[in-house]
Amino acid sequence: MKQRVLTGVLGAAGFLFLLWLGNWWYSAGLIILATISYLEFCRMQDLSWKQFQVIIGLGFVWLLILTTGLDQQLPLPSFPIFGDLKLINFALVLFLILIVLTRNQFDIHQMAYLFVGALYIGYGFAYMIQTIWRTDGLALTLLIILVIWATDSGALFLGKRFGKKKLWPDISPNKTVEGSIGGLVFGVIMSIIVLQFFPKLGTLPAVILLGFVISFSGQVGDLIESAWKRTTGVKDTGTILPGHGGILDRFDSLLFTFIILHLLEIV
């Protein structure tokens, strides 16, 4: 427990330090974290970074970040594939061709796994980067991060204290309905607290609703990764964070939340 707390404190301090350094440092840090996350994702299927299909997937992650998260900040060349849908189609074609060239050693199941993982991780981190460059980017980023942290803390505390009814035992046997509700309550309370420091985020009802959406999305994101890990038979995505697992274990809620908020045109 002490190791988990220490790692959490140091990780949070490092993340806040990147925010303090400025948008470019924060963006560069997230690109590094996205790289580690995708390699962790591949490792869950015993795929090495040296394999060509993993290199293609990682390149796809980087291109998604550059063309979506930093497209307004970098003078990108005007290649035809640098549009969202064309880039996705291009990566899909590359993966499909690779299936043929490897004579099915790289099969359709691996392709689907790497392709979906690249989309999920690439877009998740891209929207995190895209958000910080907005006029209200710092306030919105802090709101999302703090609400998710409060949700995790509330779910853990109230789940252990009052949890009886299992939320989704086939995917995550330790999560409870009571813990999930507690996480939502803590998340909404945190959104109200953040509003006091950043009143331009919106009206109280709007921020409460936003806090609820963030908290709910974060919990769904956590369940999604739990389902992946249960399917691949791993407990944690990595060991880089003692007591916490891998980078992807810590960013699962954030990635899904930023994607949902982008679909809702909030970020």
C-alpha positions, 0 to 999 in steps of 0.5 A: 500500500505504501508503495502504491501511494508513493508511486501515485503521489510521484506520478501525479506530481510529475503529471502536474509538472508537465502541465506547469512546464507548458503545452509543448512539454505536456504534449511531448510527455503524452506522446511518450506515454502513448508509445509506452501504452501501445507497447504495453497493449501489444505485450498483453498478446505477447507481441514484441516492439521488434515485430513489423506489425507492431511498428506499423501500429505504433506509427499509426498511433503517432500519426493519429496524434500528430494529425489530430492532437497537434494538427493546428500547432505543427506545419504538417505536409499536405499529404492526401492521407493526413485526413482522419478517415483516409489515415484510418483507411491507409492503416487498415490497408497496410495491415490487410496487405501484411496478412497476405505478405506474411502468409497468415503468420500475422492473422486477422485476429492480431490485425484487429487487436492491433488496429483497434488498440491503435485507434483507442490509444491514438485518439485518446491521447490525441484528444488529451493533447488537443484539449490542452491547446484550447483557451480553457484547456488547462482548466478543462484538463484539470477538471477531467483529471481531478474528477476521475481521480475523485471517482477512483478514490470514492469507488475504492473507499465506499466500495470497501466500506459498503460494497455488497452487490457486484457490479460486473463480476465476469469482468471485474469481480472486485467492483461493486454497485455501491462503489460505483455510485460512490465514485459518481458522487465523489466525481460530481463533488470534485467538479463543484470544487474545481468550478470554484477555482475556474468559474469560466468552466460554465454554470453550476448545473452544466459543470455538475452534469459534466462531472457526472459524464466524466465520472461515468465515462471513466468507470466505463473506461476502467471496465473496458480495460478490465475486459481486455486484461481478462481476455488476454489473461493478464493482471496488469498491462505492465510493471513500470509503476510499482503498485499500480501496474502499467501506464495503460492501467493508469490512463484507461479511464482518461482515454475513454473519457476524452474520446466520449467528450470529443464525441459530445463536442465538449473537447 
